[in-house]
Each structure stands twice: as C-alpha cells, then as structure tokens.
Amino acid sequence: MLRDEVSDAVRKGQFHIFSATTIDEGIEVLTGKPAGKKGEDGSYPEGTVNYLVDTHLKEMAEKLKGFFYRGEKGDQVEIVLRINAGSFACHYCL
C-alpha cells in the first residue's frame, strides 16, 4: 500500500510508478530505448541498450587483455557484473 502523499503525487502527475517484470522492461522504461533481444548469432540489434552494453564490455575485455591477460589466444575470459542479488556473466573468446 502506498502512503497517501505518494498516491496524491501520482494523481497530480508529480510522481510516476511503473512496473517491470524483467530487467529489459525496466531498461526500456528508464531509457525510452529498446533493450534488444539477443539474436541466434549471439549479437544484439544496433541501436539497442544491450548492443551498447555488449559492445562496451567487448572493448573493456580487449583493453584488459593487454594489461592482465597472459594466456593463449582463443582462451575464454569471464567478466561478471554483480547487480544487487543477481549477477550477469559475459563470456568472450579473446
């Protein structure tokens, strides 16, 4: 149950409440851009938030490889982002 002042603010248009059942839905509500669904080839459509995140993570992995990574080309590196109680893992072959 919402407090009365929150309900009043919603009625006056001063405050908005959105529901989301997935992270992707929340991303779309907060950014106004499509989150993007992963294609069969493992990539996301250009112009989506997930495409930008995926591209940035690949760039970060490539940069980190030069500083910390001393394995063989083709080895798999795991990047894990912790988000509150959950986690999101990306696997990239370098």
ABEGO torsion letter per residue (X at the ends): XBBAAAAAAAAAGABBBBBBABAAAAAAAAAGBBAEBBBAAGBBBBGBAAAAAAAAAAAAAAAAAAAABABBBGBBBBBBBBBEABBBBBBBBX
